[in-house]
Amino acid sequence: METTTIQVKKSIKKKLDMLKIYPNESMGSIIERLTNMAIDEEPLSKEEIRDIEQSLDNIKKGKIYSLEKVKKELGI
């Protein structure tokens, strides 16, 4: 395994230490876990983004249904 050394502020090191799952977890393991969380393997498609934007626009325009109204319409 190839390794490298990086410099981080002490305040960042303290934060990384707080993210340890177990006391002896390596910094490499913590950083790998964080980078895996940050990288989206399945980014939203253009269509999904468009649909979300349309939904947000509908909310701004007040085109929404309350939970009670949906339940009533569905007979729940």
Secondary structure, DSSP 8 states (H G I E B T S, - for coil): ---------HHHHHHHHHT-SSTT--HHHHHHHHHHHHS-SS---HHHHHHHHHHHHHHHTT----HHHHHHHHT-
